[in-house]
Amino acid sequence: MVKGVCKNEGCDQPVRCSGLCSRCYARWLRTGEMGPPRRIYQPAKGRTCIIEGCDGPVRSKGMCSRHYDQSIRTATCPSCGERKDRRHQFCEACYRRNQAARHEESERTCTGCNETLPIEQFPWRPHETGWKRNSRCRACRNREARERTAALPKEERQRRRAAERARQKERLANDPEWALRRKIRQSCNVLGLSFAEVMAAWEERGHQCEICHRTPAPGEIRLHIDHDHQSGAFRGFLCSGCNTGLGQLREDVAVLRSAIEYLTRSSRQEESG
């Protein structure tokens, strides 16, 4: 039996062949390259198996390693014994019950940093049976993505950036609705506003300026997101002219009233003259 530790830098797993562990050796056979060792699977921290009477850490599908290995070898649901759906290893009723319980949780323990965070910190991901929350928080996922990108050769990073810019440019040109939502989201991030709140107001208020009630014509600059510069609260949507006008008048109600009185008095003098 070969003894020793994997020669790949940063990997401490036992040697399998050619001085490499099983994972690094398989990666070398598949790609012909070496690199930082990939994250080894770890059971989900803070979650226990959903099978009644078992308190083992979750491995997959809400089950511990033992129950998960048993479930993939049988055609019956491990929870109730009925015929299961191979997509999620449970019968439909048990799967829906488990999903409903997961969606009611208000916080979750990240499997990356082991911190208990609000459930909003775990983004959704597509799944073959619908949408599921990630097991790692946004910060961990972003850090891992940066590490994977940094490990790539310089030429590959440049190629990916160019391809991503081309995809973004094509989608901006072909999907105006997506482009608009993207711009609104960017503005919300800069202003510290809730994207959901702003989009709900956008759909409710008819895509019109809330002062002059004009809808920007195609090709014009979109409506601006207006907010209170003192409290930071969202107020509404304004066209470029109205937004600039409020800024030039210092958003002072007394100045705006004086401007209205001035315009009213001037119009009366013109009518009488």
C-alpha positions in Angstrom: 0.0 0.0 0.0 1.3 3.4 -1.0 1.9 5.7 2.0 2.4 9.4 2.3 0.5 12.7 1.6 -0.6 14.0 -1.8 2.2 16.0 -3.4 -0.3 18.6 -4.8 0.4 21.8 -2.9 -2.2 22.5 -0.2 -3.6 19.0 -0.2 -3.2 16.8 2.8 -5.1 13.7 1.7 -3.4 10.2 1.6 -1.7 9.2 -1.7 -3.5 6.9 -4.1 -1.3 6.9 -7.2 1.6 8.8 -8.8 2.0 10.7 -5.5 -1.5 12.1 -5.7 -4.7 11.5 -3.7 -7.8 10.2 -5.3 -9.4 13.6 -6.1 -6.2 15.2 -7.4 -5.3 12.1 -9.5 -8.8 12.0 -11.1 -8.5 15.7 -11.9 -5.1 15.2 -13.4 -6.4 12.4 -15.6 -9.4 14.4 -16.7 -7.7 17.8 -17.4 -4.0 17.1 -17.4 -3.5 20.0 -15.0 -3.0 20.6 -11.3 -4.1 23.4 -9.1 -5.4 24.2 -5.7 -7.2 21.3 -4.1 -10.9 21.5 -4.4 -13.1 21.7 -1.3 -13.8 18.2 0.1 -17.5 17.5 0.8 -18.5 18.1 4.4 -21.9 17.3 6.0 -24.2 20.3 6.4 -23.5 22.0 9.8 -26.5 22.7 12.1 -28.9 20.4 10.2 -29.9 16.9 11.2 -31.5 14.0 9.2 -35.2 14.4 8.6 -35.8 10.7 9.1 -37.6 10.2 12.4 -35.3 9.0 15.2 -32.1 9.9 13.4 -30.0 12.9 14.5 -27.0 12.5 12.0 -25.8 15.5 10.1 -27.4 16.1 6.7 -25.5 14.9 3.6 -28.0 15.3 0.8 -31.8 15.5 0.2 -32.3 16.2 3.9 -30.9 12.8 4.9 -27.7 11.7 6.6 -25.1 9.6 4.7 -26.5 6.3 6.0 -30.2 7.0 5.1 -29.2 8.6 1.8 -27.2 5.6 0.7 -30.1 3.4 1.6 -32.6 5.5 -0.2 -30.8 5.5 -3.5 -30.8 1.6 -3.5 -34.5 1.2 -2.9 -37.6 2.2 -4.8 -39.6 3.2 -1.6 -39.8 6.4 0.3 -37.4 6.2 3.4 -39.9 8.2 5.4 -43.3 6.5 4.8 -42.5 3.4 2.7 -44.6 4.5 -0.3 -43.2 4.5 -3.9 -40.8 7.3 -4.3 -39.9 9.8 -7.0 -36.3 9.2 -8.1 -35.7 13.0 -8.5 -35.8 13.7 -4.8 -35.7 10.3 -3.1 -39.0 10.7 -1.4 -42.7 10.2 -2.3 -44.4 13.4 -3.4 -46.3 14.0 -0.1 -43.2 13.6 2.0 -41.2 15.8 -0.3 -43.7 18.6 -0.2 -43.9 18.4 3.6 -40.1 18.6 3.9 -39.9 21.5 1.5 -42.7 23.4 3.3 -40.8 23.0 6.6 -37.6 24.2 5.0 -39.3 27.3 3.6 -40.6 28.3 7.0 -37.2 28.6 8.5 -36.0 32.2 9.3 -32.3 31.5 9.6 -29.8 28.8 8.6 -26.3 27.8 9.4 -23.8 28.2 6.5 -21.9 25.1 5.6 -18.9 27.3 4.6 -18.3 29.7 7.5 -20.4 27.8 10.1 -22.3 31.0 11.0 -26.0 31.2 11.7 -27.4 33.9 9.4 -30.9 35.2 8.3 -32.4 33.0 5.5 -32.2 36.0 3.1 -28.4 35.7 3.1 -28.8 32.3 1.3 -29.6 32.9 -2.4 -31.9 30.7 -4.5 -30.6 28.3 -7.0 -32.4 26.4 -9.8 -33.2 22.7 -9.1 -34.8 19.9 -11.1 -37.8 20.0 -8.8 -38.0 23.9 -8.5 -36.0 26.4 -6.6 -33.9 25.8 -3.5 -31.9 27.9 -1.1 -28.2 27.4 -1.2 -26.4 25.8 1.7 -23.7 28.5 1.7 -24.2 32.2 2.3 -23.6 34.9 -0.3 -20.3 35.9 1.2 -18.9 32.3 1.1 -20.2 31.8 -2.5 -18.6 35.0 -3.6 -15.3 34.2 -1.9 -15.2 30.8 -3.5 -16.0 32.2 -6.9 -13.1 34.7 -6.6 -10.8 31.9 -5.5 -11.7 29.7 -8.5 -11.3 32.7 -10.9 -7.9 33.6 -9.4 -6.7 30.0 -9.8 -7.3 30.1 -13.6 -4.5 31.0 -16.1 -4.4 34.7 -17.1 -5.5 33.9 -20.7 -8.5 31.9 -19.5 -9.6 34.8 -17.2 -9.3 37.2 -20.1 -11.3 34.9 -22.4 -14.1 34.5 -19.8 -14.3 38.3 -19.2 -14.6 39.0 -22.9 -17.2 36.3 -23.4 -19.2 37.6 -20.4 -19.1 41.2 -21.8 -20.3 39.9 -25.2 -23.2 38.1 -23.5 -24.2 41.2 -21.5 -24.0 43.4 -24.5 -26.2 41.1 -26.6 -28.8 40.7 -23.8 -28.9 44.5 -23.2 -29.7 45.0 -26.9 -32.2 42.1 -27.2 -34.0 42.2 -23.9 -35.1 45.8 -22.9 -37.1 44.6 -19.9 -34.0 42.8 -18.4 -31.8 45.8 -19.1 -34.3 48.1 -17.3 -34.5 45.8 -14.3 -30.7 45.6 -14.2 -30.3 49.4 -14.2 -32.9 49.8 -11.5 -31.2 47.1 -9.4 -27.8 48.9 -9.8 -29.4 52.2 -8.7 -31.0 50.6 -5.7 -27.6 49.1 -4.6 -26.0 52.6 -4.9 -28.8 54.4 -3.0 -29.3 51.6 -0.4 -32.9 51.0 -1.4 -35.0 47.8 -1.5 -35.1 46.5 -5.0 -38.4 44.7 -4.3 -40.0 47.9 -3.0 -38.9 50.0 -5.9 -40.0 47.4 -8.5 -43.5 47.1 -6.8 -43.8 50.9 -7.0 -42.7 50.8 -10.7 -45.4 48.4 -11.6 -48.1 50.2 -9.5 -47.5 53.7 -10.7 -47.6 53.2 -14.4 -44.1 54.1 -15.6 -44.8 57.8 -15.4 -43.1 60.8 -13.9 -44.9 61.6 -10.6 -44.7 65.4 -11.2 -45.5 65.9 -14.9 -47.1 62.5 -15.4 -45.2 62.0 -18.7 -43.9 58.7 -19.9 -40.5 58.9 -21.5 -40.5 58.3 -25.2 -38.4 55.4 -26.7 -34.8 56.5 -26.8 -35.1 59.0 -23.9 -33.4 58.6 -20.6 -35.4 56.4 -18.3 -37.2 57.7 -15.2 -34.9 58.4 -12.2 -35.3 56.9 -8.8 -36.0 59.8 -6.4 -35.2 59.5 -2.7 -35.1 61.7 0.4 -31.5 62.9 0.8 -32.0 63.3 4.5 -33.6 60.0 5.5 -32.7 58.0 2.4 -36.3 56.8 2.0 -37.6 56.0 -1.5 -40.1 58.6 -2.8 -40.9 57.8 -6.4 -39.9 58.2 -10.1 -39.1 61.4 -11.9 -38.2 62.3 -15.4 -34.9 64.0 -16.1 -36.4 67.5 -16.2 -38.4 67.2 -13.0 -35.5 65.5 -11.2 -33.1 68.3 -12.2 -35.6 71.0 -11.3 -36.1 69.7 -7.8 -32.3 69.6 -7.3 -31.9 73.2 -8.7 -34.5 74.4 -6.2 -32.7 72.6 -3.4 -35.9 70.5 -2.7 -37.1 73.3 -0.5 -40.9 73.4 -0.1 -40.9 77.2 0.6 -38.9 77.9 -2.6 -41.2 75.7 -4.6 -44.3 77.5 -3.3 -42.6 80.9 -4.0 -41.9 79.6 -7.6 -45.6 78.7 -8.0 -46.8 82.1 -6.7 -44.3 83.8 -9.1 -45.6 81.8 -12.1 -49.2 82.4 -11.1 -48.6 86.2 -10.7 -46.8 86.4 -14.0 -49.6 84.6 -15.9 -52.2 86.9 -14.4 -50.2 90.0 -15.5 -50.0 88.6 -19.0 -53.7 87.9 -19.1 -54.6 91.4 -17.8 -52.0 93.1 -20.1 
